[in-house]
Amino acid sequence: MAARPDPVPLLDAGFPHLKSRVIERTGHFYYQDKDDLLWERVRKRLRATGLSDSSAYLTLLEDPISGPAEWGKLEAEITIGETFFFRYAEQFAALRATILPEIIERKAATRRLRIWSAGCSTGAEPYSLAILANEILGESLGTWRVSILGTDINDNVLKAARQARFGKWALRSMPDEQRDRYFLNTGKEQWEVRREFRSMVRFERHNLLSLLDGTSPLEFTDFDLILCRNVLIYFHPDTVTQIVGALRDRMDEDGWMLLGHAEPNPVFSTMMQTLNLPGTVAYRRGAGTAPLSTSAPLQSKATLQDWRPLVPEPRPAARAQSSTQPRLAKAAQKTSFPFLPEAKGDLLGDIRTRANAGDFAAAAVLCGKALATEPLNAALHFYQGLILRALGRSAEAEKSFLKSLYLDKNFAMAHYNLGLLLLDEGKPAPGRRSLTHAAQSVAAMADDHPLDEGDGMTAKELRDLVRIHLDMATPSRRKA
Ligand SMILES: C[S@@+](CC[C@H](N)C(=O)[O-])C[C@H]1O[C@@H](n2cnc3c(N)ncnc32)[C@H](O)[C@@H]1O
């Protein structure tokens, strides 16, 4: 049967200009190669406004009187607001066990707590923080001034956030008992956040890009904690770095930041202190080159393990079962090369210390030395790839990742980082292939299986990340 012609032309001549304005204004570089998806959303606004093409619509957007309201409607159309309470259990565990107790202890004199949920969508994230603050502060909550700011570019989600009513889906991770303590059942499978927790949270419209052009409100400052999760995945990597830097500047001197469970980004570790908490990475304001002060209140707690953004600490449990050891053993069987576990441990420690202090050149030299004694160590080649990438030596980094994969073809994090590198290098086809291999190599693993050299990343998180990157790297694919 012959395909029916599409009654609406796919794109019009003014669309490219409209698209670049949309990306420029929202940061959503995601749409760069997704004309059909963006067009579908723009078309809804064309229908609503009765305009016939992109150029007429852009004229409306640029109109000083009606433009701002129409921008709001278009922004609401093109943003993706999936969220739910206590999303990323590991991050909320870190907030409960380490981050909030550290802040509360340090702020005991002023009893003032300032939190910003940037890109908060319908409010599940800031309300989860209010609930958590209440649970931690207990009866002393009343003696504290806790202010939680939720911001978003999308007016519709902010309206819903202020109503504070949620359905089962947004509450899916909460036990009934906790839900009943913090919400009122309003019937029809809807629950409303109780007034005392709503009063801790306020919402404001805010475009993260305004942090870069000086128009962001100056009172958005001195935050003890900033969460900006699952927002920056849609932005160009350079914009991400700039926004993370600007958010850092809005933090209190000792403030904390949690980003989405993203791929290890060596740049962030040069901008901030990076702390590995169980299952997640947290950032603290600081030069990024000095380790956390040994006098920090919770430094001795087991949860503040180390200072290691770029080169992950070996995970003892996972490492004992599989990891590098079998990789080395397998390789050694093939070639009779000596297996040097102790030496490897020391060298890796030194490499980590250097890399995590931002001294990538020294880390690369040490890695080279380590590889001279252990040329069949897949993990070392992988770390060398990460370090070379941080140094901007992409071609060499690519070779290092390939070597680690030659030694262990199922090394998921190597496939993944190679894929990201290739995409960055403008090589979409091999980049997508590597990402697909990464997902395939963890396909049979349980969701919570921690990945070797994954810095706490689980099999499910990698599968999810690969899906997002493939989606962004493949013009014809759509966001689910
Ligand atoms: C996927 S939701 C994440 C919600 C929440 N942070 C979480 O992780 O559950 C992303 C949110 O970021 C918002 N967003 C997208 N671009 C933005 C921008 N330029 N400035 C502020 N918010 C933005 C979207 O409107 C959306 O509500």
The ligand as an ORCA input file, in Angstrom:
! r2SCAN-3c Opt
* xyz 0 1
  C      13.652     16.258     33.716
  S      13.183     17.643     34.707
  C      14.140     17.387     36.152
  C      13.377     17.635     37.419
  C      14.156     17.344     38.700
  N      15.345     18.134     38.791
  C      14.486     15.885     38.807
  O      15.614     15.491     38.578
  O      13.578     15.100     39.101
  C      14.063     18.978     33.883
  C      13.476     20.331     34.196
  O      14.419     21.323     33.785
  C      13.704     22.430     33.290
  N      14.567     23.248     32.410
  C      14.935     22.976     31.145
  N      15.672     23.980     30.647
  C      15.785     24.911     31.616
  C      16.414     26.169     31.699
  N      17.091     26.688     30.661
  N      16.318     26.846     32.862
  C      15.622     26.337     33.907
  N      14.998     25.154     33.879
  C      15.063     24.435     32.749
  C      12.538     21.786     32.542
  O      11.468     22.689     32.361
  C      12.195     20.598     33.436
  O      11.152     20.908     34.323
*
